[in-house]
Amino acid sequence: MKPKLRIENVFKIFGERPEEALKALEQGKSKLEILEETGQTVGVKGVSFEVNEGEIFVVMGLSGSGKSTLVRMLNGLIPATSGRILIDNEDVTRCSAERLRNIRRNKIAMVFQHFALFPHKTVLENVAYGLKIKGEVAHRRREKALKALEQVGLAAYADSMPGELSGGMQQRVGLARGLATDPEILLMDEPFSALDPLIRREMQEELLHLQKVLNKTIIFITHDLNEALLLGDKIAIMKDGAFVQVGTAQEIVDRPADEYVAAFVADVDRGRVFQASHVAGRPVTVEQSEIGAAEKALQLMEKHNRNALYVVDKGKVAGVVAYQELAVAAREEGRTDLKEVMVTDVPVVHPETPLNELYAAASAGYPIAMTDSHGRLVGVIEVEAVFSQLSGCASENGATSGNECASQAKTQGSQDRNVQPR
Amino acid sequence: MFSPADLVQIPIDDWVNSLVRDFLVPNFRSFFRALQAPVTSVLNWVDAFLHWLPMLAVTAILTVIADRTAGRGVAIFTLLALSFIDMTGLWPETMTTLSMVITSVLFCAVMGIPLGIWAARSDRVLFVMRPILDIMQTIPSFVYLVPIVMLFGVGMVPGIIATIIFALPPIVRLTNLGIRNVRADLIEAAEAFGSTGWQMLWEVQIPLALRTIMAGLNQTLMLALSMVVIAALIGAGGLGLTVYTGLGRLNVGAATAGGIGIVLLAIILDRITQALGEKNSETAPSLWQTLCSLFSWGLEAKQEKDKTA
């Protein structure tokens, strides 16, 4: 896939003499040393990343980590000191003011932390602001702005003043204002951090929902790791102006790059980060109507050291048989029809089901079946795998099992791509 | 005793004398005379119009404006005060003063608001402008009356020019302040959507600074009114002249009557302009909507609002 946005080795130095600071950075001096020696503040140092079309790229960092500076460089609100920022292969750090304005009008919109709604304009006028700046005629403006307001569910408030709305509603207006010009890229600078926790959850879900329809390229800034893990297709952890780690939510939680990231992810609810597909193993099954199915099932279980095995009927889950029951029935009583022995009331989950919703399914005592949207069995989840993933076994168990965990995670990782239809 | 004056003496009076008498007056008198032209034409127009309108019409207009901006109480006050002035026999003088004030405030606004915007956009401009404004505000007006007479002559227009010098600083300062105080995140938002400098100014900065600008206009108006007596010294007419001649002839009665007229006019204009500023703070409509609400019964303003959406 072609990257929509490519950032190459971008630096931002605040101060009168950025060259000195850049030189000092080359010598490997820290942010604090540079501030003391040259009086220059390092905002962003040597950041590179790529964002593909339709992706949500989350930059997560604490205050002062340079994340707000970084996002403002993408649309030129803050000029970069050095490096290249390519939007559709066009370098915004080198284009003219006129061209930059055009990019801002048509390609890239922004949503702000404190909403930044114009208090003297109605909700509709606020949403239509970008369109007015572009020079759209009044009735087209109204039409498009109303459409954007409908998307965020606020069409009824078109003629209210922003001051009359609650915080969550104001940010919906901010989002609608960003969407009204139909930009390809949406920059969101901590859009939900000024909201109450419940409203924040609601907005996060709404953003994900909207994104499914709109498929924008989104750069999302946050200081909340849980928000980052929930929203991000890719997440960058930022510290002192540089990226510490870039990866998917699972990569960051599973294999933090250093102690800083590890400290962050330590108290993350892994049950929400990881999904069924991350712990599922390749299914070992027998076909229900096969001749000698019972004996084959027993052999398979012995071979793979399993206690239970799924029985399928043309790819679809038919039921599950436990080794002990099947062994008694088939080898001692001679009942070889799987249909009689198997349990048909089996726990079934989808690949996207988060681990913390697997508990109920796991309580049945059988491995959990993972099926795709057509009901085909695509994976089997052993209950132990769920627990080892939740406990983050790689870091807590002994050395050998730790390695095991890591390799297991790796194979699971490669399996993900096969099983999970993305 | 030794004092620095024993070493060096600075003949500042001679310098200024020679600067004004020998340089400015012979070389630039015609230039300064030409400067008067726009002031003269505006003043003549306003003055003629106000004197042409019957007393009842002026009273009615001002009362309606007061009612629409500041409310019933101020409207009743306006009606009574203007009737009172008419009964004291000072109506023509009041209209002359009003036209002087309107003309000087108009020029102050036309020059002061752009200057304030300019100062708000550049720290360097503000750095240069600030001491000049300080001098304009603090220097006693008698000091510049003489050079004004030498350069512009005597009469209404030089009086207005002296008034402009005195009354200009507040509107410049408050325009600058108002624009600088517009929230930085709103400026950033406007910029992020690709606004040009002008779009930013019209769409965001001026509407949001309007309340402060109106406060500046109010201050300018009050200063202009306080100058009418001093302007009478150099030949301006109106209520100021009534007070000034009353003073010269020890005619306490005439001076008091003129003084009361000035005070009443000041209160009416102050209440109306203040209310304009406050009205902005509540709903913060655009300048155009404010004007609409002034001259309509609210209907057109609402239609306009719907249209601009």
Interface residues (C-beta under 8 A of the other chain):
Chain A: N75 L77 R101 N102 I103 R104 R105 N106 A109 M110 F112 H114 A116 L117 F118 P119 H120 T122 L124 E125 A128 Y129 G130 K132 I133 K134 A138 R142 A158 D159 M161 R177 T181 L187
Chain B: R183 D185 L186 E188 A189 A190 E191 A192 F193 G194 S195 T196 Q199 E203 V204 P207 L208 T283 A284 P285 S286 K307 T308 A309
